[in-house]
């Protein structure tokens, strides 16, 4: 399990904004420190060296994740996002 970064903000649209250490693939699953699935990567924005990752939460109590570390599994890097 690799540390993705820290949750900085919850947007008005209920997305999580994570300050990441690296850029994961879109669609990769994001987990908390207890290995509970939080959601999936929706978009990657900002500079390449320290990007921001937009996460779509899939759990109801995501407000408790503010300023906590989130993680990505290494094999989830290869998961592709569905096409429309």
Secondary structure in CASP SS format (residue, H / E / C, confidence):
PFRMAT SS
TARGET T0000
AUTHOR 0000-0000-0000
METHOD secondary structure of the structure
MODEL  1
X C 1.00
X E 1.00
X E 1.00
X E 1.00
X E 1.00
X E 1.00
X E 1.00
X E 1.00
X E 1.00
X E 1.00
X C 1.00
X C 1.00
X C 1.00
X C 1.00
X E 1.00
X E 1.00
X E 1.00
X E 1.00
X E 1.00
X E 1.00
X C 1.00
X C 1.00
X C 1.00
X C 1.00
X C 1.00
X C 1.00
X C 1.00
X C 1.00
X E 1.00
X E 1.00
X E 1.00
X C 1.00
X C 1.00
X C 1.00
X C 1.00
X C 1.00
X E 1.00
X E 1.00
X E 1.00
X E 1.00
X E 1.00
X E 1.00
X E 1.00
X E 1.00
X E 1.00
X C 1.00
X C 1.00
X C 1.00
X C 1.00
X C 1.00
X C 1.00
X E 1.00
X E 1.00
X E 1.00
X E 1.00
X E 1.00
X E 1.00
X C 1.00
X C 1.00
X C 1.00
X C 1.00
X C 1.00
X H 1.00
X H 1.00
X H 1.00
X C 1.00
X C 1.00
X C 1.00
X E 1.00
X E 1.00
X E 1.00
X E 1.00
X C 1.00
X H 1.00
X H 1.00
X H 1.00
X H 1.00
X H 1.00
X C 1.00
X C 1.00
X C 1.00
X C 1.00
X C 1.00
X C 1.00
END
